[in-house]
């Protein structure tokens, strides 16, 4: 299931803070410009529409993974497991594109949500609101 990790959103702001404080070089110790340049995005200039698209895609991708997790864990061979992972990834990419994002945009927003505490909080709040 390691291949599927690129699909998963941050769980919540608390887990983001815990992850960043446990890493050797936390994102908060990096200059903001490094984070911006690494993902090619300025978290303060990301339109709310893109954030909404990302949140919508994340929720659907998580539901997809949860729905197919048992099937993946029940795979009897490595090739069957790989086939299921490829199917899940293809389905996830279709979800992401249907939400109005490219794979690269999704990955950039996901990376930014996991490295920029303020943006991560913004995503966590919207995820929480969308599931309430």
Secondary structure, DSSP 8 states (H G I E B T S, - for coil): -GGGGGG-----HHHHHHHHHHSSS-GGGS-HHHHHHHHT--GGG--HHHHHHHHHHHHHHHHHHHHHHHHHHT--SHHHHHHHHHHHHHHHHHHHHHTT--HHHHHHHHHHHHH-HHHHHHHHHHHHHHH-
